[in-house]
Amino acid sequence: MKKYNIDHKTFPHSAIIEGGSRESRKEAAFETATKLFCITGVGCGTCNQCVKIKAGSHPDFFYIDEDSLKVDMARSIIKNAYTKPSEADFKFFIIDNADNMRVEAQNALLKAIEEPQNAYFVFLCESHRSLLQTINSRCQVFALPSEGDSIASKQVADMASSFAPAFAGELALCEFFVKAGELPRNIFPDFIFMCKQETYKLILSQPHKRGQFLMIYDYFDKLLEQLVYNPNLFSLTLSAAAEIWEIYNKDI
């Protein structure tokens, strides 16, 4: 098993592991859990606790792999978390595909991750920004390196750099956001962040439109929240283009 830079001795009870590949996120979570359960505390791989984790038979270790975690399953997890552990001093829950959790399920899990209990919750996802802010605020985020990070960052930066010229007309702005809608969902939050940076430059360089660009700057935070609820990037970006153009043409 690979060694990941996650200190199990200070590991929080609620965490998000993002980035990397799906397999590397899972490996990092399993490695951390193994060290926490291990009798020696180092993940020896030979004690009965380590052996049970590896075999998937430990009664206090749970790996949940749902395509889209629904509220009923979330409530079942919560009920399980509040029952007494069978062997260890705690229970450990790994929720994979957290990017696709239903909003209702995320809201249901809030109670479990914010109240003290003998349980760990680890959410695995491509980007923590795909989760509700209320989940993010209660979890420590651990980011794993991705091989394509530098390529994706350049792609997003190049696209965001065309934001200012897109204000040449409504069609140009619409085309800008339609192209953005083709980005992979996991890097779209980075695109929003870079557009905010471009908007800040416009606030400084175009004082006659300062009020409009301040409103657009704030709108991007709203767009980030909408990303969690709206799985369709195409419709989201079309709506963004229309709203931003309307803001840009306001009389302030």
ZAKE-843555 format. One record per residue (C-alpha): residue number from 1; x, y, z. Coordinates in steps of 0.5 Angstrom, whole numbers, plus 500, padded with zeros to 3 digits. Each point is the difference from the previous one (the first is absolute). Example, Ala and Ser with C-alpha at 12.3 -4.5 7.8 and 13.67 -1.06 7.14 Angstrom:
2
+------+-----+-----+-----+
! resi !  xx !  yy !  zz !
+------+-----+-----+-----+
!    1 ! 525 ! 491 ! 516 !
!    2 ! 502 ! 507 ! 498 !
+------+-----+-----+-----+
This chain:
252
+------+-----+-----+-----+
! resi !  xx !  yy !  zz !
+------+-----+-----+-----+
!    1 ! 500 ! 500 ! 500 !
!    2 ! 502 ! 507 ! 498 !
!    3 ! 502 ! 505 ! 506 !
!    4 ! 496 ! 506 ! 500 !
!    5 ! 502 ! 506 ! 504 !
!    6 ! 494 ! 500 ! 505 !
!    7 ! 502 ! 500 ! 507 !
!    8 ! 495 ! 495 ! 504 !
!    9 ! 502 ! 502 ! 506 !
!   10 ! 497 ! 507 ! 499 !
!   11 ! 494 ! 498 ! 495 !
!   12 ! 494 ! 503 ! 502 !
!   13 ! 493 ! 497 ! 501 !
!   14 ! 497 ! 503 ! 493 !
!   15 ! 505 ! 501 ! 494 !
!   16 ! 500 ! 500 ! 492 !
!   17 ! 505 ! 497 ! 496 !
!   18 ! 500 ! 503 ! 493 !
!   19 ! 504 ! 500 ! 494 !
!   20 ! 504 ! 494 ! 497 !
!   21 ! 497 ! 494 ! 497 !
!   22 ! 494 ! 497 ! 503 !
!   23 ! 504 ! 494 ! 502 !
!   24 ! 506 ! 504 ! 503 !
!   25 ! 494 ! 504 ! 504 !
!   26 ! 498 ! 493 ! 503 !
!   27 ! 507 ! 497 ! 501 !
!   28 ! 501 ! 507 ! 504 !
!   29 ! 494 ! 499 ! 504 !
!   30 ! 501 ! 492 ! 501 !
!   31 ! 507 ! 502 ! 502 !
!   32 ! 498 ! 505 ! 506 !
!   33 ! 494 ! 495 ! 502 !
!   34 ! 505 ! 495 ! 501 !
!   35 ! 505 ! 504 ! 504 !
!   36 ! 495 ! 502 ! 505 !
!   37 ! 497 ! 493 ! 501 !
!   38 ! 507 ! 497 ! 500 !
!   39 ! 502 ! 497 ! 507 !
!   40 ! 507 ! 503 ! 499 !
!   41 ! 498 ! 506 ! 497 !
!   42 ! 504 ! 500 ! 494 !
!   43 ! 496 ! 495 ! 495 !
!   44 ! 504 ! 494 ! 501 !
!   45 ! 495 ! 496 ! 496 !
!   46 ! 501 ! 494 ! 504 !
!   47 ! 496 ! 501 ! 506 !
!   48 ! 493 ! 498 ! 500 !
!   49 ! 497 ! 507 ! 499 !
!   50 ! 504 ! 501 ! 494 !
!   51 ! 498 ! 493 ! 497 !
!   52 ! 493 ! 502 ! 501 !
!   53 ! 500 ! 507 ! 497 !
!   54 ! 504 ! 497 ! 494 !
!   55 ! 495 ! 494 ! 499 !
!   56 ! 494 ! 505 ! 501 !
!   57 ! 497 ! 496 ! 506 !
!   58 ! 502 ! 505 ! 506 !
!   59 ! 493 ! 501 ! 503 !
!   60 ! 502 ! 508 ! 502 !
!   61 ! 502 ! 501 ! 493 !
!   62 ! 495 ! 502 ! 494 !
!   63 ! 502 ! 502 ! 493 !
!   64 ! 494 ! 503 ! 496 !
!   65 ! 500 ! 500 ! 493 !
!   66 ! 494 ! 503 ! 497 !
!   67 ! 499 ! 503 ! 493 !
!   68 ! 496 ! 505 ! 503 !
!   69 ! 499 ! 500 ! 508 !
!   70 ! 492 ! 501 ! 502 !
!   71 ! 497 ! 503 ! 506 !
!   72 ! 498 ! 493 ! 502 !
!   73 ! 507 ! 497 ! 500 !
!   74 ! 503 ! 506 ! 504 !
!   75 ! 495 ! 499 ! 505 !
!   76 ! 502 ! 493 ! 501 !
!   77 ! 507 ! 502 ! 500 !
!   78 ! 498 ! 505 ! 506 !
!   79 ! 496 ! 495 ! 504 !
!   80 ! 506 ! 495 ! 499 !
!   81 ! 505 ! 505 ! 502 !
!   82 ! 496 ! 502 ! 507 !
!   83 ! 501 ! 492 ! 502 !
!   84 ! 505 ! 498 ! 504 !
!   85 ! 506 ! 497 ! 496 !
!   86 ! 501 ! 492 ! 501 !
!   87 ! 508 ! 500 ! 500 !
!   88 ! 503 ! 506 ! 500 !
!   89 ! 499 ! 507 ! 504 !
!   90 ! 497 ! 503 ! 493 !
!   91 ! 497 ! 499 ! 494 !
!   92 ! 503 ! 502 ! 493 !
!   93 ! 496 ! 502 ! 494 !
!   94 ! 502 ! 501 ! 493 !
!   95 ! 495 ! 503 ! 495 !
!   96 ! 503 ! 499 ! 493 !
!   97 ! 497 ! 504 ! 494 !
!   98 ! 498 ! 506 ! 505 !
!   99 ! 500 ! 505 ! 494 !
!  100 ! 494 ! 496 ! 498 !
!  101 ! 496 ! 500 ! 507 !
!  102 ! 493 ! 503 ! 500 !
!  103 ! 499 ! 507 ! 503 !
!  104 ! 495 ! 497 ! 505 !
!  105 ! 505 ! 494 ! 502 !
!  106 ! 506 ! 505 ! 501 !
!  107 ! 495 ! 504 ! 504 !
!  108 ! 498 ! 494 ! 504 !
!  109 ! 507 ! 499 ! 502 !
!  110 ! 502 ! 506 ! 503 !
!  111 ! 497 ! 498 ! 506 !
!  112 ! 505 ! 494 ! 501 !
!  113 ! 506 ! 504 ! 498 !
!  114 ! 499 ! 506 ! 504 !
!  115 ! 498 ! 497 ! 507 !
!  116 ! 506 ! 496 ! 504 !
!  117 ! 499 ! 493 ! 499 !
!  118 ! 505 ! 494 ! 500 !
!  119 ! 500 ! 500 ! 492 !
!  120 ! 504 ! 502 ! 494 !
!  121 ! 497 ! 502 ! 494 !
!  122 ! 504 ! 501 ! 494 !
!  123 ! 497 ! 502 ! 493 !
!  124 ! 504 ! 499 ! 494 !
!  125 ! 499 ! 504 ! 494 !
!  126 ! 504 ! 504 ! 494 !
!  127 ! 499 ! 507 ! 503 !
!  128 ! 497 ! 502 ! 506 !
!  129 ! 497 ! 506 ! 497 !
!  130 ! 494 ! 495 ! 497 !
!  131 ! 498 ! 499 ! 507 !
!  132 ! 495 ! 504 ! 504 !
!  133 ! 504 ! 506 ! 504 !
!  134 ! 497 ! 498 ! 506 !
!  135 ! 503 ! 493 ! 499 !
!  136 ! 507 ! 503 ! 498 !
!  137 ! 500 ! 505 ! 507 !
!  138 ! 500 ! 494 ! 504 !
!  139 ! 505 ! 496 ! 497 !
!  140 ! 508 ! 500 ! 499 !
!  141 ! 502 ! 499 ! 493 !
!  142 ! 505 ! 496 ! 497 !
!  143 ! 502 ! 501 ! 493 !
!  144 ! 504 ! 494 ! 496 !
!  145 ! 504 ! 502 ! 494 !
!  146 ! 497 ! 499 ! 493 !
!  147 ! 505 ! 498 ! 494 !
!  148 ! 495 ! 505 ! 496 !
!  149 ! 500 ! 506 ! 505 !
!  150 ! 505 ! 504 ! 496 !
!  151 ! 497 ! 499 ! 493 !
!  152 ! 493 ! 501 ! 503 !
!  153 ! 502 ! 507 ! 504 !
!  154 ! 503 ! 502 ! 493 !
!  155 ! 494 ! 499 ! 496 !
!  156 ! 495 ! 503 ! 506 !
!  157 ! 505 ! 506 ! 500 !
!  158 ! 500 ! 501 ! 492 !
!  159 ! 492 ! 500 ! 500 !
!  160 ! 499 ! 505 ! 506 !
!  161 ! 505 ! 505 ! 497 !
!  162 ! 495 ! 501 ! 494 !
!  163 ! 495 ! 502 ! 505 !
!  164 ! 501 ! 508 ! 499 !
!  165 ! 500 ! 499 ! 493 !
!  166 ! 493 ! 497 ! 500 !
!  167 ! 497 ! 506 ! 502 !
!  168 ! 500 ! 502 ! 493 !
!  169 ! 493 ! 498 ! 499 !
!  170 ! 495 ! 495 ! 503 !
!  171 ! 501 ! 495 ! 495 !
!  172 ! 508 ! 500 ! 501 !
!  173 ! 498 ! 499 ! 508 !
!  174 ! 495 ! 495 ! 498 !
!  175 ! 506 ! 496 ! 496 !
!  176 ! 505 ! 501 ! 505 !
!  177 ! 495 ! 496 ! 506 !
!  178 ! 498 ! 495 ! 495 !
!  179 ! 507 ! 498 ! 499 !
!  180 ! 501 ! 500 ! 507 !
!  181 ! 494 ! 495 ! 501 !
!  182 ! 505 ! 495 ! 496 !
!  183 ! 505 ! 500 ! 506 !
!  184 ! 500 ! 494 ! 504 !
!  185 ! 495 ! 501 ! 506 !
!  186 ! 506 ! 499 ! 505 !
!  187 ! 504 ! 506 ! 498 !
!  188 ! 494 ! 505 ! 498 !
!  189 ! 501 ! 503 ! 507 !
!  190 ! 507 ! 502 ! 499 !
!  191 ! 497 ! 503 ! 494 !
!  192 ! 495 ! 504 ! 504 !
!  193 ! 506 ! 502 ! 505 !
!  194 ! 504 ! 502 ! 494 !
!  195 ! 495 ! 504 ! 497 !
!  196 ! 499 ! 504 ! 507 !
!  197 ! 507 ! 502 ! 499 !
!  198 ! 499 ! 502 ! 493 !
!  199 ! 494 ! 504 ! 503 !
!  200 ! 504 ! 503 ! 505 !
!  201 ! 505 ! 503 ! 495 !
!  202 ! 494 ! 503 ! 496 !
!  203 ! 498 ! 503 ! 506 !
!  204 ! 506 ! 504 ! 501 !
!  205 ! 501 ! 501 ! 492 !
!  206 ! 493 ! 503 ! 499 !
!  207 ! 498 ! 504 ! 505 !
!  208 ! 494 ! 503 ! 496 !
!  209 ! 497 ! 493 ! 501 !
!  210 ! 503 ! 498 ! 507 !
!  211 ! 493 ! 499 ! 503 !
!  212 ! 498 ! 495 ! 495 !
!  213 ! 506 ! 496 ! 500 !
!  214 ! 500 ! 500 ! 508 !
!  215 ! 493 ! 497 ! 499 !
!  216 ! 503 ! 495 ! 495 !
!  217 ! 505 ! 498 ! 505 !
!  218 ! 495 ! 499 ! 505 !
!  219 ! 496 ! 496 ! 495 !
!  220 ! 505 ! 495 ! 499 !
!  221 ! 500 ! 497 ! 507 !
!  222 ! 492 ! 499 ! 499 !
!  223 ! 502 ! 496 ! 493 !
!  224 ! 505 ! 496 ! 504 !
!  225 ! 494 ! 498 ! 505 !
!  226 ! 495 ! 499 ! 494 !
!  227 ! 506 ! 495 ! 498 !
!  228 ! 498 ! 495 ! 505 !
!  229 ! 493 ! 500 ! 499 !
!  230 ! 500 ! 500 ! 492 !
!  231 ! 503 ! 494 ! 497 !
!  232 ! 499 ! 503 ! 493 !
!  233 ! 506 ! 505 ! 498 !
!  234 ! 497 ! 502 ! 494 !
!  235 ! 494 ! 503 ! 503 !
!  236 ! 504 ! 503 ! 505 !
!  237 ! 505 ! 503 ! 496 !
!  238 ! 494 ! 503 ! 495 !
!  239 ! 497 ! 503 ! 506 !
!  240 ! 506 ! 503 ! 503 !
!  241 ! 501 ! 503 ! 493 !
!  242 ! 493 ! 503 ! 500 !
!  243 ! 501 ! 503 ! 507 !
!  244 ! 507 ! 502 ! 500 !
!  245 ! 498 ! 504 ! 493 !
!  246 ! 494 ! 503 ! 504 !
!  247 ! 504 ! 502 ! 506 !
!  248 ! 505 ! 503 ! 495 !
!  249 ! 495 ! 505 ! 497 !
!  250 ! 497 ! 502 ! 506 !
!  251 ! 499 ! 508 ! 502 !
!  252 ! 504 ! 501 ! 506 !
+------+-----+-----+-----+
